[in-house]
Every structure is written in structure tokens, then in C-alpha cells.
Amino acid sequence: MVREKAEELTEEGKRRYKIFELKTKVQKEISELGGRVYDLSSKTKNPMLDRKVKTIVARIKKFETQITKREGKARTSSKK
């Protein structure tokens, strides 16, 4: 019984760490995006048309999807 509980807590800790890691990556990407958009704002009319900006936005969306999926798993397992 104790071993099972320890395994559950270990898995929960791993999930929480992965979520934290993904959120950190999102913050890094948002910072990079902000710098890129600011730099382009004086050069182009619409910085959102820039290929690098689109790439960064796509990475952010991918990370956010992973976070949502992992947070959903965490909620499901905590209801047990």
C-alpha cells in the first residue's frame, strides 16, 4: 500500500515538473516573440506575417496544448 502511494506521488511529481518545464519554455518563447515583433514593428506594417513570428507562435501553441493535456491528466489522476 505504501509503495503504491509512493509511486503515485512520484508520477504526480514528474507530471508537475514537466508542466513547469513546459510553462518555462512558453515564457521563453513569448519573450523571443515580443522582441521579434518589436524589432519588426518599425520595419514592416504587419509583423505577424513574418515567418519567424509564425514559427514562434506555432511553438507556443504546441507547448500550450501539451500543458493542457498534462494538466488534464493530473486532474483525472487526482480524482481517483
Secondary structure, DSSP 8 states (H G I E B T S, - for coil): -HHHHHHHHHHHHHHHHHHHHHHHHHHHHHHHHHHHHHHHHTT-S-GGGSHHHHHHHHHHHHHHHHHHHHHHHHHHHHT-
